[in-house]
Amino acid sequence: MKDDLIRQMGYITLAIRLKRISDKMNHSTRIMYKTLNIDIEPNWYLVLLIIKENPKIAVMEIAQHLRFTHQSVISMTNKMISNGYLLTEKDGIDKRKTVFELTIKARNMLPEIQKIWAHGEQAILELLNENTEIMEHLETLESNLEESSFGERILDKLNR
């Protein structure tokens, strides 16, 4: 697009383009869930799956599975509790830790959400024209960022 500054700037705007794509996909997913009368956020499914597979899991462990920040998992799980998807209790061994379990509402909803995600996978393949090479590039990008952050790499180049 001629008037799209972000595209014109090329790969330097990678983070912005990924955010823009993420925002578009999340927005349309929220609308889709609303159309289906399902009161969840797009990324809750991942947390539901983790807790289903690991009952009585704590925030830090969920954050490690998703590689999300502790704070973002707390924010997400608090909303999920408010919407009736999660139950909390204190850990049996370490009373400082709060652990999660799925509510009956969450258990009942999971098969429907799993069906939606299966169709979502098909939709993503369509969006990618069946070319999943981007996943290899994302894997490389994430791996390299774990070694050294984007900001650290820029500072390193500035200090040479």
C-alpha positions as CSV (number, residue, x, y, z in Angstrom):
1,M,0.0,0.0,0.0
2,K,1.3,3.3,-1.0
3,D,0.3,5.3,2.0
4,D,1.3,2.7,4.6
5,L,4.4,4.2,6.3
6,I,4.9,1.0,8.3
7,R,5.1,-1.1,5.2
8,Q,7.3,1.4,3.4
9,M,9.9,1.4,6.2
10,G,10.5,-2.4,5.7
11,Y,11.8,-4.8,8.2
12,I,12.7,-2.2,10.8
13,T,9.0,-2.0,11.6
14,L,8.7,-5.8,12.2
15,A,7.5,-5.4,15.8
16,I,4.9,-2.9,14.8
17,R,3.6,-5.1,11.9
18,L,3.4,-8.1,14.2
19,K,1.5,-6.0,16.8
20,R,-0.8,-4.7,14.1
21,I,-1.5,-8.2,12.8
22,S,-2.0,-9.5,16.4
23,D,-4.5,-6.6,17.1
24,K,-6.5,-7.4,14.0
25,M,-6.7,-11.1,14.7
26,N,-7.5,-10.6,18.4
27,H,-10.2,-8.0,17.5
28,S,-11.9,-10.2,15.0
29,T,-11.7,-13.2,17.3
30,R,-13.4,-11.2,20.1
31,I,-16.2,-10.3,17.6
32,M,-16.5,-13.9,16.6
33,Y,-16.7,-15.1,20.2
34,K,-19.3,-12.4,20.9
35,T,-21.3,-13.5,17.8
36,L,-21.3,-17.0,19.2
37,N,-22.3,-15.8,22.7
38,I,-19.0,-17.0,24.3
39,D,-17.7,-14.7,26.9
40,I,-13.9,-15.4,26.7
41,E,-10.9,-13.5,25.4
42,P,-8.8,-14.9,22.6
43,N,-5.8,-16.0,24.7
44,W,-7.8,-17.6,27.5
45,Y,-8.0,-20.9,25.6
46,L,-4.3,-21.5,26.2
47,V,-4.7,-21.0,29.9
48,L,-7.7,-23.3,30.0
49,L,-5.7,-26.0,28.2
50,I,-2.8,-25.7,30.5
51,I,-4.9,-25.9,33.6
52,K,-6.9,-28.8,32.2
53,E,-3.7,-30.7,31.6
54,N,-2.1,-29.5,34.9
55,P,-4.8,-29.1,37.6
56,K,-3.6,-27.0,40.6
57,I,-1.0,-25.2,38.6
58,A,0.3,-21.8,39.9
59,V,0.7,-18.5,38.1
60,M,4.4,-18.8,37.7
61,E,4.1,-22.2,36.0
62,I,1.5,-20.9,33.6
63,A,3.7,-17.9,32.8
64,Q,6.6,-20.3,32.1
65,H,4.5,-22.5,29.8
66,L,3.3,-19.4,27.8
67,R,6.5,-17.4,28.2
68,F,4.2,-14.5,29.3
69,T,5.1,-12.2,32.2
70,H,3.8,-13.1,35.7
71,Q,1.8,-9.9,35.7
72,S,0.0,-10.6,32.4
73,V,-0.9,-14.1,33.7
74,I,-2.3,-12.6,36.9
75,S,-4.3,-10.1,35.0
76,M,-5.7,-12.8,32.6
77,T,-6.5,-15.3,35.4
78,N,-8.2,-12.6,37.5
79,K,-10.5,-11.9,34.5
80,M,-11.1,-15.6,34.0
81,I,-12.0,-16.0,37.7
82,S,-14.5,-13.0,37.4
83,N,-16.1,-14.6,34.4
84,G,-16.5,-18.0,36.2
85,Y,-13.9,-20.0,34.4
86,L,-11.4,-20.6,37.2
87,L,-11.4,-21.6,40.8
88,T,-8.5,-20.8,43.1
89,E,-7.2,-22.3,46.3
90,K,-4.0,-22.2,48.3
91,D,-1.3,-24.7,47.4
92,G,-1.3,-27.8,49.7
93,I,2.5,-27.5,50.3
94,D,3.3,-23.8,49.9
95,K,0.4,-21.7,51.3
96,R,1.8,-18.6,49.7
97,K,1.0,-20.0,46.2
98,T,-2.4,-19.8,44.7
99,V,-3.3,-22.6,42.3
100,F,-6.1,-22.9,39.7
101,E,-8.7,-25.4,38.7
102,L,-11.3,-25.2,35.9
103,T,-14.9,-24.6,36.9
104,I,-17.7,-26.7,35.5
105,K,-18.5,-23.8,33.2
106,A,-15.0,-24.0,31.8
107,R,-15.0,-27.8,31.4
108,N,-18.4,-27.7,29.6
109,M,-17.1,-24.9,27.3
110,L,-13.8,-26.5,26.4
111,P,-15.1,-28.9,23.7
112,E,-16.8,-26.0,21.9
113,I,-13.7,-23.8,22.1
114,Q,-11.5,-26.7,20.9
115,K,-13.7,-27.0,17.9
116,I,-13.4,-23.3,17.2
117,W,-9.6,-23.4,17.5
118,A,-9.5,-26.4,15.1
119,H,-11.4,-24.2,12.6
120,G,-9.1,-21.3,13.5
121,E,-6.1,-23.4,12.6
122,Q,-7.6,-24.0,9.1
123,A,-8.3,-20.3,8.8
124,I,-4.7,-19.4,9.6
125,L,-3.5,-21.8,7.0
126,E,-5.8,-20.1,4.5
127,L,-4.4,-16.7,5.5
128,L,-0.9,-18.0,5.0
129,N,-1.8,-19.6,1.6
130,E,-0.8,-22.9,3.2
131,N,2.8,-21.7,3.5
132,T,3.9,-22.1,7.2
133,E,7.5,-21.0,6.6
134,I,6.8,-18.0,8.8
135,M,6.7,-20.3,11.8
136,E,10.4,-21.2,11.3
137,H,11.2,-17.5,11.1
138,L,9.3,-16.8,14.3
139,E,11.1,-19.6,16.0
140,T,14.5,-18.1,15.0
141,L,13.4,-14.7,16.0
142,E,12.2,-15.8,19.5
143,S,15.2,-17.9,20.0
144,N,17.6,-15.1,19.1
145,L,15.7,-12.6,21.3
146,E,16.1,-15.0,24.3
147,E,19.9,-14.9,23.7
148,S,20.0,-11.1,23.5
149,S,17.2,-8.6,23.4
150,F,16.5,-6.2,20.5
151,G,17.5,-3.2,22.6
152,E,20.7,-4.9,23.8
153,R,21.6,-5.6,20.2
154,I,21.1,-1.9,19.2
155,L,23.1,-0.7,22.2
156,D,25.9,-3.2,21.2
157,K,26.0,-1.7,17.7
158,L,26.0,1.8,18.9
159,N,28.9,1.1,21.2
160,R,31.1,-0.4,18.5
